[in-house]
Amino acid sequence: MASTVNNPFVRSAAVPEVPVKPSPAVDTEILAAIAPETLEDSYVYVHCYFENESEEMLIRIWRTTYLVDRDTGSRSSLVHAENISYAPMWTAIPRVGTYNFLLIFSALPKACTMFDLVEEVPQPGGFHVQDIARNQQDVYHVDI
């Protein structure tokens, strides 16, 4: 058995006690007033497929792209895009064929059953996919 006396790797000093901090109390009226959808961090994943019919096509996504609940008009904001540039930059698609990219949005309202993918742009040509049926995974595959 190794001795702790004169061993530089063993501390013999007592460890001070850390004071316990009580949890803050939150009034139940305040909890009831918070919208339930703001308490959950969830995202909606939309895998997009763009059929490129020409050589050297350019595409991009605008930050003003939303998922719009068909019943309430509530909007879920675009929070991240993969494999596509944000306007004003462009993504070059060098070959004819299907190009895919991923859009990630903030959560849809719990009661939403159908929504649209809408890219609001100040010029013609924004993406618009109507009547996407909601699923439990909130992962979708759409043709643009």
C-alpha positions in Angstrom: 0.0 0.0 0.0 1.4 3.4 -1.0 1.9 6.0 1.7 0.1 9.4 1.4 2.8 11.1 3.4 5.2 13.1 1.1 3.3 11.9 -2.0 2.9 15.0 -4.3 -0.2 13.5 -6.0 -2.3 13.1 -2.9 -3.8 16.2 -1.2 -4.3 15.9 2.4 -6.1 19.2 2.9 -9.8 19.1 3.5 -12.1 20.0 0.6 -14.3 22.9 1.5 -18.1 22.3 1.3 -19.8 24.0 -1.6 -22.9 25.9 -0.4 -26.2 24.5 -1.8 -28.1 27.0 -3.9 -31.9 26.6 -3.7 -33.8 26.5 -7.1 -35.7 29.6 -7.9 -39.4 29.4 -7.5 -41.6 30.2 -10.5 -45.2 31.2 -9.9 -47.6 28.8 -11.6 -49.5 31.8 -13.2 -46.3 32.7 -15.0 -45.8 29.1 -16.2 -49.4 28.9 -17.4 -48.9 32.2 -19.4 -45.9 30.8 -21.4 -46.9 29.5 -24.8 -46.2 25.7 -24.8 -44.5 25.8 -28.2 -41.8 28.1 -26.9 -40.8 25.6 -24.2 -39.7 23.0 -26.7 -36.6 23.2 -28.9 -37.5 21.3 -32.0 -36.8 21.8 -35.7 -38.3 20.9 -39.0 -36.0 19.3 -41.6 -36.9 19.8 -45.3 -34.8 17.9 -47.8 -35.2 19.6 -51.1 -34.6 18.1 -54.6 -34.1 20.4 -57.5 -34.1 18.8 -61.0 -31.4 20.7 -63.0 -32.2 20.5 -66.7 -29.2 22.6 -67.9 -25.5 22.9 -67.5 -24.1 25.5 -65.2 -27.3 26.3 -63.3 -27.2 28.7 -60.3 -29.5 28.5 -57.3 -29.7 30.1 -53.9 -32.1 30.4 -50.9 -33.3 33.6 -49.3 -33.5 34.0 -45.6 -37.1 35.0 -46.1 -38.1 31.4 -46.6 -40.8 30.0 -44.3 -43.0 27.1 -43.5 -46.5 28.5 -43.4 -49.3 26.6 -41.5 -52.2 26.3 -43.9 -54.8 26.8 -41.1 -53.4 29.6 -39.0 -50.9 31.3 -41.3 -48.3 30.9 -38.5 -44.7 30.9 -39.9 -41.7 28.9 -39.0 -38.4 30.6 -39.8 -35.4 29.3 -41.7 -32.6 28.8 -39.2 -30.0 26.9 -41.3 -29.3 25.7 -44.9 -26.9 23.0 -46.1 -25.6 22.6 -49.6 -27.1 25.9 -50.9 -26.0 29.5 -50.5 -27.9 32.3 -48.9 -28.8 35.2 -51.3 -27.1 37.3 -52.5 -24.5 34.5 -53.1 -25.1 31.7 -55.6 -24.5 27.9 -55.6 -23.4 26.5 -59.0 -24.9 23.2 -60.1 -22.4 22.0 -62.7 -24.2 19.1 -64.2 -27.7 18.1 -65.4 -29.4 16.0 -62.8 -31.0 16.1 -59.3 -29.4 18.5 -56.9 -30.3 18.3 -53.2 -30.0 20.6 -50.2 -31.3 20.7 -46.7 -33.3 23.5 -45.0 -33.9 23.6 -41.3 -36.7 25.6 -39.8 -38.0 26.5 -36.3 -40.8 24.3 -35.0 -44.3 24.3 -36.5 -47.3 24.8 -34.2 -48.3 21.6 -32.5 -51.8 21.7 -34.1 -50.4 22.1 -37.7 -51.4 19.3 -40.0 -50.5 20.8 -43.4 -48.1 23.6 -44.4 -46.5 25.3 -47.4 -42.8 26.0 -48.1 -42.6 29.6 -49.2 -39.6 31.6 -50.3 -40.6 35.2 -50.3 -38.3 37.1 -52.7 -38.4 40.6 -54.3 -38.2 39.1 -57.8 -39.8 36.2 -59.8 -38.7 32.6 -59.2 -39.0 31.9 -55.5 -39.6 28.4 -54.3 -43.2 27.5 -53.4 -44.3 24.0 -52.5 -47.9 23.7 -51.4 -49.8 21.3 -49.2 -47.1 19.4 -47.4 -48.7 16.9 -45.0 -47.3 17.0 -41.5 -45.7 13.9 -40.1 -44.5 12.9 -36.6 -40.8 13.1 -37.4 -41.0 16.6 -38.9 -38.6 15.4 -41.6 -39.8 16.0 -45.2 -38.6 15.4 -48.8 -39.9 17.8 -51.4 -39.3 18.4 -55.1 -38.6 22.1 -55.9 
